């Protein structure tokens, strides 16, 4: 099989989990003998654009004729059997769908975020979940400047959504969408994407670290230090956690204030800053627990998969996809998002029940091997490609 693989990379100065997931999927295709031809754009290039070029880019993010023409020529040369799109914002644009369809190539698009139903892409405003634009024209996004705090930048995304809804692009020119969770699939369908063509396929880890038999007495948080991640709630909760130090791995705008709070209040926490993944896994693998205190709709955090692979139980907010990814009482516990008292109570309960923690860790590893390995993901991906091809044939007969 030959796959045309399309991805618009984020800036290298702001690395994205989407880029890592796209690279992982491309690698498992290649490892399993699939011929992958990449069509890529890199947002680092935008930094060199003039003001006029940036305005053109904003207009073209709805429909790039340049992308359409380039893909037509590329498809004529390589004759792919399916096109798998990861991200197309802002340089590729939905014109990629039309080029593939016009050349007889079925289209699969992995939706890593909510860009087509929310100009801000995250269903979030001011650090909290927001669904004002779900199922409606996205005019509220302009009011609140939901993309980068800019009315002009938000307007470009509102135009992209509006223009392609008018054209029927999202309904007619994609044979299969991939959502990362059932929750995400439900929100995307509520926002107008065709529910019968949204399939759920989770993220995965390309390699499987071996779980450790001995645990150390600490908990770990891995992620960005920003309001929507719930790290403020986490630190407040830790004032009431008994006998369990906290290690925080990551950086972000709240780091300085969190460090100051920890010093002033005597909270038992260490800040490690951003670490390479090779340095993160041993810390996660030896932890008693991992905490995921997010207060917004996460996509599919890779940090949870890493915890599962290491056999580390997870305590997570009961919000959005997290409530689905972390089965309550099996591989960890849920707590009410934004509630430090509930979080502290759940952590203290687990600290006092080491046998339950060990049982949950074992179950986490089992779930990882069952659902989140590269082998399982490749099988799922091949099935989705086949169904996309079948759908394309039905529509063109």
Buried (B, 14 or more C-beta within 10 A) or exposed (E): BEBBBBBBBBBEEEEBBBBBBBEBBBEBBEEBEBEBBEBEBBBEEBEEEEEEEBEBBBEBBBBBEEBBEBBBEBBEEBEBBBBBBBBBBBBBBBBBBBBBBEBEBBBBBBBBBBBBBBBBBBBBBEBEBBBBBBEEEBEBBBEBBBBEEEBEBBBBBBBBBBBBBEBEBBEEBBBBBBBBBEBBBBBBBEBBBBEEBBBBBBBBBBEBBEBBEEBEEBBBBBBBBBBBBBBBBBBBBBBEBEEBBBBBBBBBEBBEEBBEBBEEEEBBBEBBEBBEEEEBBEBBBBBBBBBBBBBBBBBBBBBBBBBBBBBBBBBBBBBBBBBBBBBEEBBBBBBBBBBBEBBBBBBBEBBEEEEBBBBBBBBBBBBBEEBBBBEBBBEBBBEBBBBBBEBBEEEEE
